[in-house]
Amino acid sequence: MTLSEQRLGDAVLVGASGRIDLSNADAFKDALSASLSKAKTALILDLSGVDYISSAGLRSLMIVFKAGKAEGKTFAIAALQPLLLEIFTISRFNLVFPMFDTVRAAVEKLAPGSNAS
């Protein structure tokens, strides 16, 4: 798993790639928490490069989502691959997180005027 981070005005876009599973879920959570602390309004997670996420990875997402909610920040997920969309649907996480088909749609909604859309 690799992560990249980009500031978009008051929001932060994090791009993930690879697999998110028990072996790296804690590091994933810690990295997302650090990115969340840099965001003023929203954290957008681009999962277009992720080909698998385990229940440990989903737990990490939920922890960061709850922390963001407590701070009044939006945590959104964008660009899921078909397998990840199926995992999110089966686990019903698609009903928990704000989800966007594309990163561009998430940026337009959560970081308008950031010049990154």
C-alpha positions as CSV (number, residue, x, y, z in Angstrom):
1,M,0.0,0.0,0.0
2,T,1.2,3.5,-0.9
3,L,-0.4,6.8,-0.1
4,S,0.0,10.3,-1.6
5,E,-1.4,13.5,-0.3
6,Q,-2.4,16.7,-2.0
7,R,-3.9,19.9,-0.3
8,L,-6.9,21.3,-2.2
9,G,-7.8,24.5,-0.5
10,D,-9.4,23.6,2.8
11,A,-9.6,19.9,1.9
12,V,-7.0,17.2,1.6
13,L,-7.0,14.5,-1.1
14,V,-5.3,11.2,-0.3
15,G,-4.6,8.7,-3.0
16,A,-4.1,5.1,-2.0
17,S,-2.9,2.2,-4.1
18,G,-2.2,-1.5,-3.6
19,R,-3.9,-3.7,-1.0
20,I,-5.2,-2.6,2.4
21,D,-5.3,-5.5,4.8
22,L,-4.3,-6.6,8.3
23,S,-0.6,-6.2,7.6
24,N,-0.9,-2.5,6.9
25,A,-4.3,-1.4,8.3
26,D,-2.8,0.4,11.3
27,A,-0.3,2.3,9.2
28,F,-3.2,3.2,6.9
29,K,-5.3,4.5,9.8
30,D,-2.4,6.5,11.1
31,A,-1.6,8.1,7.8
32,L,-5.3,9.0,7.2
33,S,-5.5,10.5,10.7
34,A,-2.5,12.6,10.0
35,S,-4.1,13.8,6.7
36,L,-7.4,14.5,8.5
37,S,-5.6,16.7,11.0
38,K,-4.3,18.8,8.0
39,A,-7.7,19.2,6.5
40,K,-9.9,22.1,7.6
41,T,-13.2,20.9,6.0
42,A,-12.8,17.6,4.2
43,L,-10.7,14.5,3.6
44,I,-11.2,12.9,0.2
45,L,-9.9,9.3,-0.2
46,D,-9.2,8.3,-3.8
47,L,-9.3,4.4,-3.8
48,S,-9.0,4.0,-7.6
49,G,-5.6,2.4,-7.1
50,V,-6.7,0.0,-4.4
51,D,-7.5,-3.6,-5.6
52,Y,-8.5,-5.1,-2.2
53,I,-9.5,-3.9,1.3
54,S,-10.0,-6.3,4.2
55,S,-12.2,-5.9,7.3
56,A,-9.2,-4.5,9.1
57,G,-9.0,-1.8,6.4
58,L,-12.7,-1.0,6.7
59,R,-12.2,-0.7,10.4
60,S,-9.5,1.9,9.8
61,L,-11.8,3.9,7.6
62,M,-14.5,3.9,10.2
63,I,-12.1,5.1,12.9
64,V,-11.0,8.0,10.8
65,F,-14.6,8.7,9.6
66,K,-15.8,9.0,13.2
67,A,-12.8,11.2,14.2
68,G,-13.6,13.5,11.3
69,K,-17.3,13.6,12.2
70,A,-16.3,14.6,15.8
71,E,-14.2,17.5,14.4
72,G,-17.0,18.6,11.9
73,K,-15.0,17.4,8.9
74,T,-16.3,15.4,5.9
75,F,-14.6,12.2,5.1
76,A,-15.5,11.0,1.6
77,I,-14.5,8.1,-0.6
78,A,-14.1,8.3,-4.4
79,A,-13.4,6.2,-7.4
80,L,-13.9,2.6,-6.1
81,Q,-12.8,-0.3,-8.3
82,P,-15.7,-2.8,-8.9
83,L,-14.4,-5.3,-6.3
84,L,-14.1,-2.6,-3.7
85,L,-17.6,-1.3,-4.5
86,E,-18.8,-4.8,-4.0
87,I,-17.0,-5.1,-0.6
88,F,-18.5,-1.7,0.4
89,T,-22.0,-2.7,-0.7
90,I,-21.9,-6.1,1.1
91,S,-20.6,-4.5,4.3
92,R,-23.1,-1.6,3.8
93,F,-20.3,0.9,4.2
94,N,-21.7,2.5,1.0
95,L,-24.5,3.7,3.2
96,V,-22.1,5.2,5.8
97,F,-19.6,7.2,3.8
98,P,-20.2,10.0,1.3
99,M,-19.2,8.2,-1.9
100,F,-18.4,9.6,-5.3
101,D,-17.9,7.8,-8.6
102,T,-14.9,10.0,-9.5
103,V,-12.3,12.1,-7.7
104,R,-13.3,15.0,-9.8
105,A,-16.9,14.8,-8.5
106,A,-15.7,14.6,-4.9
107,V,-13.4,17.6,-5.4
108,E,-16.1,19.7,-7.1
109,K,-18.5,19.0,-4.1
110,L,-16.1,19.2,-1.2
111,A,-13.3,21.5,-2.4
112,P,-14.9,23.9,-4.8
113,G,-12.6,26.5,-6.2
114,S,-9.5,24.5,-5.3
115,N,-8.3,24.5,-9.0
116,A,-7.8,20.8,-8.8
117,S,-11.1,19.7,-10.3
